[in-house]
Amino acid sequence: MSELEGKWWAPHALFEAAHAIRRSMPQSEFLRRPDMRGVREAITCSSLAALRPWNRDWEVFAVPQHDQFPDAVFRCGNDVRRFEVTWVDHPGRRMSEEYVQAEAREAAGLPPILEHYDWQEESDLGLRLIVERIDQKAQKRYRPKPNLLLHVNLDRSEHAASSLYAWQIGQMFGDSFDSIWLLWGSRAVRLWPNPARIKAIASPA
């Protein structure tokens, strides 16, 4: 992580550098190792910054991992915004173990295991888990107030976050954060303030 930390990056450059680290090891190891948390956060933050939130071109500062707060800083001219990053996933899910099993099947020449699920059920679960995760972060009462970025690692039904849902999020948690964002599928969704969706024109990869 040291090669990413403590410097300002253009979003695409940070995305590529972080992914180069990710590709240097098995995915299961990358997800399991605590020292890779900063790299995972760098991928998430550079993905959002590349979508030009607030219609601005941002640089991203990869905060050293030993610092507890914030996780990243965005800068555009004199406009500086602190970001706290967190993930939303199925309760108790251990993605590293899933990748260990997938890698073992691939090494044995076996096909991947296909799972079927109800996309509406997955979307409803995601919306509930998002509220729970925001509440957990709000309870920490960060000062100064950060921008909150949630990486939603669920079905890519990002359209599930409706205007009414976003309004409710603002009413519940607007006092705790300068803004609240979802990185969900191919889009960034701003829940607070002024709900909006940003769709990638092209992947930064």
C-alpha positions in Angstrom: 0.0 0.0 0.0 2.9 2.4 0.6 3.3 3.1 -3.1 -0.3 4.6 -3.1 -0.3 6.4 0.2 0.5 10.0 1.0 0.2 11.5 -2.5 -2.4 13.0 -4.8 -3.6 11.0 -7.8 -5.6 11.5 -10.9 -8.6 9.1 -10.5 -7.7 6.9 -13.5 -4.0 6.7 -12.4 -5.0 5.6 -8.9 -7.5 3.1 -10.2 -4.8 1.5 -12.4 -2.1 1.5 -9.7 -4.5 -0.1 -7.2 -5.7 -2.7 -9.7 -2.1 -3.6 -10.5 -1.6 -4.4 -6.8 -4.9 -6.4 -6.8 -3.8 -8.4 -9.9 -0.4 -9.3 -8.2 -2.1 -11.9 -5.9 -5.0 -14.2 -5.9 -8.3 -12.5 -5.4 -9.0 -14.5 -2.2 -5.7 -13.2 -0.7 -6.4 -9.6 -1.8 -9.8 -9.7 0.0 -8.5 -11.5 3.1 -5.4 -9.4 3.9 -6.0 -6.5 6.3 -3.1 -4.6 4.8 -5.0 -4.5 1.5 -7.8 -2.5 2.9 -6.3 0.8 1.8 -6.0 -0.6 -1.8 -9.6 -1.7 -1.8 -10.6 1.8 -0.6 -8.4 3.4 -3.3 -10.3 1.4 -6.0 -13.6 2.5 -4.6 -12.7 6.2 -4.2 -11.0 6.4 -7.6 -14.1 4.8 -9.2 -16.3 7.5 -7.7 -13.9 10.4 -8.5 -13.7 9.2 -12.2 -17.5 9.8 -12.4 -16.9 13.4 -11.6 -19.2 13.9 -8.5 -20.5 17.5 -8.3 -19.4 17.8 -12.0 -15.8 18.5 -11.0 -12.5 17.0 -11.9 -11.0 15.6 -8.6 -7.7 14.5 -7.4 -7.7 11.7 -4.8 -5.4 11.6 -1.8 -4.8 8.0 -0.5 -4.6 8.6 3.2 -2.0 6.4 5.0 -3.7 3.3 6.4 -2.6 4.0 10.0 -4.7 7.2 10.0 -8.1 6.4 11.4 -10.0 9.2 9.7 -10.6 10.0 6.9 -10.1 7.2 4.4 -9.5 9.5 1.4 -9.6 13.1 0.5 -10.9 14.6 -2.8 -9.5 17.9 -4.0 -10.5 20.2 -6.9 -8.7 23.6 -6.6 -9.5 25.0 -3.2 -12.4 22.6 -2.7 -11.3 19.8 -0.4 -13.7 17.0 0.8 -13.0 14.2 3.3 -14.4 10.8 2.6 -15.2 7.9 4.9 -15.6 4.6 3.0 -17.5 1.5 3.9 -18.9 -1.7 2.3 -22.4 -3.1 2.2 -22.7 -6.8 1.7 -24.7 -9.8 2.8 -24.4 -10.3 6.6 -21.7 -12.8 7.5 -20.5 -13.1 3.9 -16.8 -14.0 3.5 -15.9 -13.2 -0.1 -12.3 -14.4 0.4 -13.6 -17.9 1.1 -15.9 -17.8 -1.9 -12.9 -16.9 -4.1 -10.8 -19.7 -2.5 -13.5 -22.2 -3.5 -13.8 -20.6 -7.0 -10.0 -20.7 -7.5 -9.9 -24.3 -6.4 -12.7 -25.3 -8.9 -10.9 -23.5 -11.7 -7.6 -25.2 -10.8 -9.4 -28.6 -10.9 -10.9 -27.8 -14.3 -14.5 -27.7 -12.8 -17.1 -25.2 -14.0 -18.2 -22.4 -11.7 -21.2 -22.9 -9.4 -24.1 -20.9 -10.7 -26.4 -19.3 -8.2 -30.0 -18.2 -8.8 -31.6 -15.4 -6.8 -34.5 -13.0 -6.9 -33.3 -9.6 -8.0 -36.2 -7.8 -6.2 -35.4 -9.6 -3.0 -31.7 -8.7 -3.4 -32.6 -5.0 -4.0 -34.8 -4.9 -1.0 -32.1 -6.4 1.1 -29.6 -3.9 -0.2 -31.8 -0.9 0.7 -32.3 -2.2 4.2 -28.6 -3.0 4.7 -27.6 0.5 3.4 -29.7 2.1 6.1 -28.2 -0.1 8.8 -24.6 0.7 7.6 -25.2 4.4 7.4 -26.6 4.3 10.9 -23.6 2.5 12.2 -21.3 5.2 10.7 -23.5 8.0 12.0 -23.2 6.7 15.5 -19.5 7.4 15.4 -20.2 11.1 15.2 -17.2 12.1 13.0 -15.8 15.6 13.3 -15.6 17.3 11.0 -18.5 15.8 9.2 -17.2 13.6 6.3 -18.7 12.6 3.0 -19.8 9.0 3.3 -19.2 6.6 0.4 -20.8 3.1 0.5 -19.6 0.4 -1.9 -22.7 -1.8 -2.4 -21.5 -5.3 -3.2 -24.9 -6.7 -4.0 -27.0 -7.2 -7.2 -26.5 -4.3 -9.6 -30.0 -3.0 -9.2 -28.8 0.5 -8.5 -32.1 1.9 -9.7 -33.7 0.5 -6.5 -32.6 3.7 -4.6 -35.7 5.8 -5.3 -36.2 9.5 -4.8 -38.4 8.8 -1.8 -35.7 6.5 -0.3 -33.1 9.2 -0.8 -35.3 11.8 0.9 -35.8 9.5 3.9 -32.0 8.9 4.1 -31.5 12.7 4.2 -34.0 13.2 6.9 -32.5 10.4 9.1 -28.7 11.1 8.6 -28.3 14.4 6.8 -27.0 16.0 10.0 -24.1 13.5 10.3 -22.6 13.8 6.8 -21.8 16.4 4.2 -23.0 14.0 1.6 -23.9 10.3 1.3 -23.0 8.3 -1.9 -23.5 4.8 -3.1 -21.2 3.1 -5.5 -23.6 0.5 -6.8 -23.0 -1.3 -10.1 -22.1 1.0 -12.9 -23.4 4.1 -11.2 -22.8 6.4 -8.3 -26.0 7.5 -6.5 -26.0 10.5 -4.3 -28.6 10.1 -1.6 -27.9 13.3 0.3 -28.1 16.2 -0.5 -29.9 16.7 -3.8 -30.3 13.1 -4.9 -28.7 12.3 -8.3 -27.4 9.4 -10.3 -24.1 9.4 -12.3 -23.6 6.7 -14.9 -20.1 5.8 -16.2 -19.7 6.6 -19.9 -16.7 4.2 -20.0 -15.0 2.1 -17.3 -11.8 3.6 -15.9 -10.2 0.1 -16.3 
